[in-house]
Amino acid sequence: MEEEAVYVIVGGGIGGVSCAEALSIITPDESVILVTASPTVKAVTNVVPLTKMAAKFDVEERSVQEMSGSIPSLKVIEDRIVRLDPERCSVHTESGKIVRYKKLCLATGASPRLIGGACTFVIGIRDTDSVENFRKRIEQSRRVMVVGNGGIATEIVHEVRGVDIVWAIKDNHISATFIDPGAAQFFQSALKKEGATEEKTYVKRLRYKTTGDSGSGGGAALGPDWHSKVNLHGPLEDSGITVEYCCEVLEIRETPGKEWPVEVELTNKKVYGVDFIISATGVVPNVEIPGAKFEKMDDGGIKVDWKLETSIGGIFAAGDACSAGWDLAAHWFQMRLWTQARHMGAYVARAMFHTLHGEELYQDFAFEMFTHVTKFFGMKVVLLGLFNGQRLDNDYELMVRVTRGVEYVKLVIKDGRLQGAVLIGETDLEEMCENLILNQLDLTDFGEDLLNPDIDIEDYFD
């Protein structure tokens, strides 16, 4: 019942798998054990660099057996961690195994922060298991409520068909976690699903059953294309979207025997009857492991230094489970996104290797500037630097170029220097904007020509 490896990774999400894959390249002869509570893991594939730092990619589900066979030095154990013993450098699993390590990485991810307590009509979407539950419910539902205004909520509202949707958001515009009111207005036609006649191709996915409580947050987090893998279509021929702005959920009431099984009262005094509620209001890091008392940050994540090492020596953390506790670069900040989980996973592998062998380590360049590539309403979205003016105390100016239905470009400028950018559509401005943010070149002389569509501004910075 004992296992031993040089490196032990807990978590089969993007962060944990990226760490395992990086270790297989850095040190192919040293043993690695990956412990995952799910029978499938999530691996990054089809990476397409857009710039030196930003890339788009797919996320592929792999079985535990497939993952074990793909890397000779890797052993994958399907089990849950129930206790950590830092003094003896070991972790204890639910089945009674003791796994010993020299360096340990916790990539345990996060769980949805659900509203409504234990109400059975409230679901979260975080891992593959929860998506399957969501799909089954959608097939039999006429009206649902989506609560939240981030990436998952935006994707649900766009992808679901054949169901009336009530979207309750606390902001005065949609998708406020990522975009400003101008970009939200740009997406209004997509929100109404105008001209949405394209056929959707569904991707085959692995079918499996998990052991234990599927709602415990043990499964690996979703990737950027999760909605392409399932048919999210309800029974209605005609359906619509109602957005309730600047409100939150006040009360959830189960109403057995009535037309709708549950009623939701919002703070704007409106009451909606729905079949169920999707809570997409953020996540809570999965960091409660008996036997270890880590220093934590205010958001509940394990505090890590610039090497991603925790307050307990020899134990590192990556992805959603950790919170950055070092002095951050001017244009980087943490968001719990799959792109950052990938960066952290690859970097923490180097950090564990270098600290174990006493070699000098330099922080990864990925922590110099925030980058995120995704899709909203079917359009490519690239976010760079302080894309919403974060940390600038409203002391900045915006330059915006909009072509309805084609592109939306927003540049955040302070003291004549580019601080961030939002690029929606096929703008081909990613590399230029990245270089300008990193180089902090004074753009004062360019003025409005910086976004003049008649001038190929990239020529100036080649």
N, C-alpha and C positions, 0 to 999 in steps of 0.2 A: 504493500500500500504506500510505498515511498517512491517518489520521483525526484530527479535532480537535474538541473540545467544551469548553465552559466547565466543565461538571461531568462526570466519568466515574465510573461506579459499576461495581464488579466483584461479580457475584453475582446470580442470578435468584431467590433465595428471598424470603421475606416481608420481610426487612429491606431488601434491595436494591430490590425493587419498591415498597415503601412510600416509600422515599427518592425514587425517580423520580417517583412520583405526587405527592408533596408538593412537589417542585421545580416540577412543571408548574402548580401552583396559586400558589406563591410568586412564581415568576419565569417566566411562560409564554413569554417572548421569548428566553430564554437557552438555548443548546443543551445537550442531555444525551445521553450515550451510556451504555448499559447493556450490559456484556459478561457473557454467561452461557455456561457450558459445556454446558448442557442445551437441547434444542429447545423445552422448555416452561418457563414461569416460574410463580411462585405469587403470586396477588394476593388481598388480603383483600376479601371482599364481605359483604353482608347484616349490617353492623355494627348490633348492638342494644345501646345503652347500658343497663346495669343501675343504675349510679350515675354520679357525675361522673367517676370514674376507671376503673371496671370495666365491661367490655363483653364480650359474646359475639359471635362472628362465624364465618363460613365462609371456607374457603380454596378458591379456584378456580384450576384449571389453565388457562393461556392459552398459545397457541402464540407463538413469537417474532414471526411476522407480525402476529398479532392485537394483541399488545402494542405493536408499532411503530405500527400504524395508529390506536391509541386515543389517543395523545398526539402532537400535531403537532411539538412540539419534541424528541421522543425518537427516537433511533435505537438499535435493539437489534442487537447483533452476537453471533452464535453462535460462540464460540471459547473457547480456554483461555488464561489468562495464564501465560506462561513466565518473564517477567522484568520487573522494575520498575526504572526509572531515575529516582530522585527529583531528581537534579541537572538533568536535561533535562525534568522533568515529563512523563514518558511511560511507557506500559506496552507491552510487546511480547507478541504473541500467538503461538500455536502455528502459525498459518498464515502468519506473517511480517508481520502488520500492526503498525504503530506507531501507538498512540493517544495523542494529546497532550491534556493537561488543565491547567486552572487550579486546580481542587480535585478531589481524588480520595477516593472512599469505598470501603473494602474491606468488603464484606458477604459474605465467602466461606464463612460457615457453619462447620460442623463435621462430622466423620466419626465413625461408631460406634467405640467402643473395644472391639474384638473380643477375646474370649478364644480360646485354642487356637492362636495363631499363624496358620499358613497352612493349617490343616485345612479341607478342602473341605466338610465336614459342619457347619461353623459359619457362620451368616449373621447379618448385622446388618440392621436396618430403619431407614432414614434418609430415603431419597428414593423417588420413584415407581418407579424401576427396581428397587430392592430389594424393594418390595412385590409387584411382578409375579413376581419370582423366588420369593418366599415363597408366593404363591398357588399357583404350579405345584407346588411341593414338598408343600404341605399336601394337595392333591388326591390324592396317592399315598402318604400317610403314615398309619401307625397310631398311633405314639407319638412325641411330640417333647418336648424339654426346653427350658423357658424359664429363662434365667439373668438375674437382675436384679429390681429391686423398685421401679422408677419408673413413669412414666406409660405408656411404650410397652409395658412388660411387663404392666402391669395391663390395658391395652386388649386385648392379644393374648389373655390368659387368658380374658377375658370374651367376646370376639367369635368365637374359633375354635370350631367345632362339628365333631362327627364324628371327633375325634382325641383319644386319651388324652394328657393334658398332665401333665408333671412340672415343678413350679415350684420352682426352687432359689433361696432368698433368704438373705441373710446376717443378716437381722434376725429378731426374734421375733414380727413381725406383718407382714401384707401391706401393700404400697403405702406403705412407711415414708418414702419421699421426701416425701410430701405429707400423710399422715394419721397419727394416733396410734393406739395399740392399741384405744381405745374405738370410733373410727370403723371400724377394721378389723373389729371384732366386729360392728358394724352391717351391714357388707357380707357377712358370712359366708353368708347365705342366697342372695345373688346369686352368690357364688363357687361354690356348689353348683348354681347355675342352677335353683333351685327356681321352678317356675311360668314358666319361660322358654319360652313358646309363641308369642310374637309373630312375625309374618312380617316379614322384613327386606327393605326396598326398596333395590335396588342402584342407585347413581348411575352414569350413563355417564361414562366418562373418555376423555381423548385417548389414542390409540394412537400410539406413535412409537418410533423406534430411535435410540439414542445412538451417537456415534462415540467410539472410544477405549475405555478400560477402565471398565466400568460400576461397578466396585468402588472407584473412586478417590475417591469422595466428591464428584464434580462436580455431581451433581444437586441440585435445590432441596429443602430440607427439607420434611417432611410438615406438614400442618396439623392442626387439631383433629378433623377428620372423615375422616381417611384411610381408616379401616376400613369406612366406609359405601360405598366405591367399588369394593370387590372382594368376591367370594364366598369367604369363608374357611371352607370346609366340606370335611372329609375324608371317607373312605369308610365309616367305622363308623356303625352305627345307634345303638349305646350307647357312650358315652364318659364319662370322668370326669377329675377333677383331683386330683392328689396334691401337697400342699405340703410341701416339705422346708425346715424353718426352721433358722436359725442355722448355715448351712453355705455352703461355697463349692466350686467345682470344683477337685478335686485333680489329676485326670489325664483326658485324652481319648484313647481308643484306637480306632483304626480296625480293624474286625474283618471283613474280606472273607470271604465264604463262610459266615458264621454267620447266625443268624436276624435279628440286628440289625446294620446296617452299621457302627455306632459304639457304643462303650460309654463311659459317663461315671462316673467314681468321684468321690464327694463326700467332703468332709472329715469327715462323720459316718460314714464307712466303707461307706455304701450304694453299690451299683453298679447303674446302669440302662442297659439297651440301648434305643436310640432310633433313629429314622430320620434325624433331624438335630437341631441345637441352635440356638436363637435367642439370640444374645448381645445383651442389652439392659442393658448395664452402664455406660451413660454415653457421652459423646462427647469427642472431641479436636478443638480448634479447627483449622481449615484456615488456617494462617498462614505456612507455609513458602513464601515467594516469593523466588526468587533476585534479588539486586541491592539488597535493602533489609534493614537490620538494625534491627528495631523493639525497643524495650524491652518485655519481657513480664512477666506476672504469674506467680505460682506454678502456676496452673492451665493455663498454656500459652497463654492468650489474649493478644492485643496490648493493652498497657496504654494506656488512654485517659484524658484529663482530663475535667472536667465538660462540656466542649464536644464530647466524643467525638473529640478530636484526638489523634493518636498522637505519639510522640516525634520523628517527622519532620514538620516544618512543612508544612502544606497537604494532608496525608494524614490522613483520618479513618477510623474503623472503627465498625461497628454490628453488632448481633445476636450470634450465637454466636462470631464471630471475635474479639470484643473482651472485655476484662475491665475492670471499673470500677476506676479508680485514684485517685478523688477521695474526699474525706471524705463518706461516705454519710449520708443523712438517717436519723433514728432508726428509722423503720419501713419502710425500703426496703433490699433486698439483691438481688443478681443471681442469677438462675437462667436457664439456657439454655432458654427457653420461647418459643413463637411469639408470645405476648402481648408479651413484652419486645422481641422482634425488631421487631414492628410499631411500638411506641413509639419505639424507638431510630431506626428508619428515618425516621420522620416528623420526629423532632427533629434528626437529623444533617443533614437537608436545610436546615433553618433555620440551623443552625450554619455550614454551608458558605457559604450565601448571605450571612449577616451578617458573617462574617469576611472574605469576598472584598470586600464593599462598605464595610467599616470601620464597620458599624453595631453598636450595643449589643445584646448578646444576654443573655437571661435563661434560666436552666435550666427545662426543662419541668416542670410540676407532677406529671407522671406519676412522677417520681423521688422524690416525697415519701413514697409509701407503696406497698408491694408489693401487687399485685392479680393474680389469675389466675382465669379462669373456664374450666371444663372439664367433662367428664362421666366418671364412673367407674361401671361396671356399670349404665349406662343412666340414672344419676341426675345431676342438675345439682350441681356442686361449685363453691363460691366460696371462695377463700382470700384473706384480707385481712391486711395487716400482718405481725406476728411470729406467724403462725398456729400454729407449733409451738414457741413460746417461744424462738425463736432469739435469741441475744445476752443472754438474761435470766439465764443461769447457774443455772437451776432455781429462781430466786427469784421465783415467781409462783404464783397460784392459778387454778384452772379452774372455770368454771361450765358445766355440760353439761345439755342437754335432749334426750331421745331418744324418738321415737315409732317403734317397730319397723316397718320397711318404708316409712316415710313421710318422716321427717326426722331429722337429727342436727345439733345446734347446739352448738358449743364456743366459749366466750369465754375469752381469755387476759387475766388482770387482774393488774396489779402496782401496789401503793400506791393501790388504789382506782380506777385508771384503765385503760381498755381498751387493750391492746397488740396484739391480733390476734384473728382469728376464723376458724373453719371452719364453713361453712354447706352442708349436704348436703340436697338436696330443695328443694321450693318453699317456702322459709321466709319470703320477703319481708322479711328483716332486713338485706339488703346495705347499703342507704343509711344506715340508722340506725347500723350498726356502722362504716361508713366515716367518718361524721361524728364519732362518739365517739372513734375512733382519732386522727383529725386534730386535733380540738379538745381532747383530753385532759381532758375534763370529769370531775370527781371524782364517782364513782358510789357512794361508800360508803353514802349514805343509802338507796339503792334496794335494796341487799342482794340476796336471792334473788328479789325481785320482778322483777328485770331479765329473767328468763326465765320468769316465770309465764305460762302459756298463757291464763289467765283475764284477764290485764291487757294491754291494747293499749299496750305500752311506747313505741311510736313516737309516740303522742300527746304524750308528755312532751318530745319533741325536734323537733317540727315548727317 
